[in-house]
């Protein structure tokens, strides 16, 4: 029976080791991380100005990362290390939740399952807010248990404050608060406890309301999200069914609340709510509710404890099960640490531009929102001319800058002998704005393809006037 410290430290240490393994990911950085990197390097005033136009949902995270880079500008390591540490804290928190609800062995099993989960391994190494949100949700869940066990004004105030801070880090964390309310209903706690939660949830809603209002005005930024299809629905259903199966296998155990009553709503309610809303306003992306994996880990840990308790040699069975799990997950773990595991790689695109161009060449981004390579790796573009840019992203208070009108872009393109175009892969739909149409028309009519480099999620093409390749 491991002690409390071992229950927390073993999963945290495992998560930390997995997070540091291959943390640079082949010196790659996908587009969302590129946004974090370049926004966090702006001044506080510039970040605040940007949030009025875009990405207010990530504003608190950008300010936190600005502080990180102000203390230590360690490039990719500084970008991802906060997520590694947050995921390690989340693993320790999941283990301690299992300890509180069902005993130390369940806690140790739950923390280990959480650490090894591919989602935890992936987002521990991403410079985005999801690992921090996951850790904060686990922390607020601990405060919920404390408030239920010892319902005092101070404990409920602490819960409300922690949940509010978590929701400011990412607004969809409010669905975890909703799951906590469902837990209290399932567990049939006394009415005064439910009323205290309702008051705390109301305080969270008041704190979150301004952020949600501004975020709704920026809804066009998530216009790329499609309505849920079979992959999303089947993926969610599979996890929910696994969770239900584990809940049935888990034994009853003393604790502030029954473990299934806490874990099942946390696993299912946030994702189900986003999926339901997404049939009218598409908004479901699984990483937005990454913290739901804590619920699955708790259920799996309880089920594993029940199974291992029933076998003749539980230690040998546990060791064998761990070995099988590591062997099964190893190919996925290795792949997650490669550039190919992410949607694209703006840093590789920037290096390709440098290899194909020479000083004085022009450069275009097609579409304009693919300007991440020059924003995160400006040194690779030194000596090149941006032919379409009117105002830089920082000066304009935008994510990607403001482009010239189509006639001005045309005129500037016609002054160039060679142009490097950073484009989406061929299977992506083309933007139909006047600026994008004129870029394609001028390149097709007056230029010839000289060379091409395909990198993860992007294509860099060098165009030149006939005879100038």
Secondary structure, 3 states (H helix, E strand, C coil): CCCHHHHHHHHHHHHHHHHHCCCCCCCCCCHHHHHHHHHHCCCHHHHHHHHCCCCHHHHHHHHHHHHHHHHCCCHHHHHHHHHHHHHHHHHHHHHHHHHHHHCHHHHHHHHHHHHHCHHHHHHCCCCCCHHHHHHHHHHHHHHHHHHHHCCCHHHHHHHHHHHHHHHHHCHHHHHHHHHHHHHHHHHCCCHHHHHHHHHHHHHHHHHHHHHHHHHHHCHHHHCCCCCCCHHHHHHHHHHHHHHHHHHHHCCCCCCCCCHHHHHHHHHHHHHHHHHHHHCCCCCCCHHHHCCHHHHHHHHHHHHHHHHHHHCCCHHHHHHHHHHHHHHHHHHHHHHHCCHHHCCCCHHHHHHHHHHHCCCCCEEEEECHHHCHHHHHCHHHHCCCEECCEEECHHHHCCCCCEECCHHHHHHHHCCCCEEEEEECCCCCCCCCCHHHHHHHHHHHHHCEEEEEEEECCEEEEEEECCCCC
